[in-house]
């Protein structure tokens, strides 16, 4: 289905963006350690950069992790269920999870708008950057996760009706 392929490509794209963001995160942390312990002059910005990048990496990679089924799960009972039983558990679980994710997405959107209009800053260091850019990255991560949850619901529903995992051909 075109809808599923497009949204799964979006999840992969945000996962790739998250992986690329690890490079500046590592660079900032290495520079901070070098500056602090070799030069004796810690930075005023590394802490802010590190938590903003790490939060962005985490949120932007969530949808890809869900798509690849790399999330934490307990399979003691699930693994023994027939395909339709697994599909029922998945549909129910993804629907419940989806409600929470959509709610978080809407809340993050409001936070982005409020932070942008108010010029909100972190207040955690001498640098104290504005927060709307990082809130935007977090919002995008949750939005793509919400869309991936929708994809998982559709794939689970198809599996429920066909009795086969999504993507298996007759």
N, C-alpha and C positions, 0 to 999 in steps of 0.2 A: 504494500500500500504506500502510495506517495506520501501521505500525511506522516506515517510512521518513519519512513526513510528520511524525510526532511528534518523532523524533530530530533531523530537520532544523530544526524549529521551536526545539528546545532549542539547537542550534548558533547559530541566528540570535539567540536571546535572549542567550546569553553574549557574542556579538559586539556586541550593542547595549550590554550592561553595560560591556564593555571600552571602547566608544566614549565612554560617559558618564564613565568614570573618567579620561579625558584632561582633563576640566575641572578637577578638583582637582589633577591633576599640573601643569597649566599654572599654576594659581593659586599653588601652593606654590613653583614655580620663579621666577615673577615676583616673588612676595613676597621670596624669598631674595635675588634680585638687587637689588631695591629696598632691602631691609634692609642688605645688605652694602655697596653702593656709595653709597647716598644717606644712610642713617642711620649708617653705619659700625659696624653691629652685626649680624654674621651670626647666623643662627638655629642652634640646636643640633639641630633636628629635620628640616630640609629634605632633607638627604642621605638619611636613612632613609626618609622619605615618598616621595622620588622613585624610589629603586630598588625599593621595595615596590610602588608603583603601576605603574611601568613593567613589572616582572615579571608583575604581575597582568593588566595590559592585554595583554601579549604572550600569556600562556598562555590567557586567556579568549577571545582572538580566533582562536586556532589552528584550532579546529574549523570556524568560519565561513569562514576562508580556504581550508581544504581543501574544504569544500562548494562554494565559489565557484570552485574550481580556480585560486586565486591563489598557490599555492605555486610555488616555483622548479622548472622542468622543462626538460629538453633534448629538443627535439622533432625532431631531425634524422632519426632513423629512425622514431620513433613516429608522426609525422604521415603517413608514407608507408604505414603498415600498414593492412590492411583492418580493419573494425570488430571482427571476432572476434579478430584479432591484437592490437589495442589492448586488448581485454577480457582476453586472456590475460596481457599485460604488467601490466595494472592489478590483476588478481586476485593475481598473484604478488607484485607490489610492495606492495600494500596488506596482504597477509598478513605479509610480512616486517616492514613498518613497524608493523603492528598488534602484533606480538610485542614490539617495543621499547617501544611506547607503553603497552601493558598492564603491562609490567614497571615502567616509570617511574611509572605510576599507583599501583601497589601499594606501591612504595617511598615515594612521597609520602604515601600514607595512613599508613604506619608513622611517617613523620616528623611528621605532624600529631599523632598520638596521643602519641608520645614527647615532643614539644615542649610539648604541653598538660599532660601529667602532670608533667614536670620543671620547668615554668615557664621554659623556655629563653628567653633574651633575646639581642638581637643583639650587644651589646658593641662596637658600632662608633661610638657617640657617647655624649655625656652623657645623652641621652634613653634609649637602650637599651631599646626596647619589646620586649614578648613577641613571638615569631615565629609562634605557631600560627595567628593569623588570616591572615597572608599565605601561610603554607604551605597553609592550607585553600583559599584562592583558587587557588593553583597546582594543588592536587590536583583541584579542580573543573574547572579548565581542561583538565587532562590526561584526566580522566574523560570529559568531553564530547568531547574529541578522539578518545579510544578508541572511543566509541560512534559517532562520525561515520566513523571508519575502518571499523567494522563495516557501516555503511550503504553505504559506497563498495564494500566487498567484495560485498555483496548486489546492488547496482546493476550492478557489473561482471559478476557471475555471470549475471544476467538478460540482460545484453547479449551475453555469450558464447553463451548458448543461443538467443537470438532473432536474433542477427546485426544488431541495431539498437541505437543508443544508448538507454539507459534513458529511458523517458518518451515515446518516439516511438510513435505509434499506427500501426496497419496502414495 
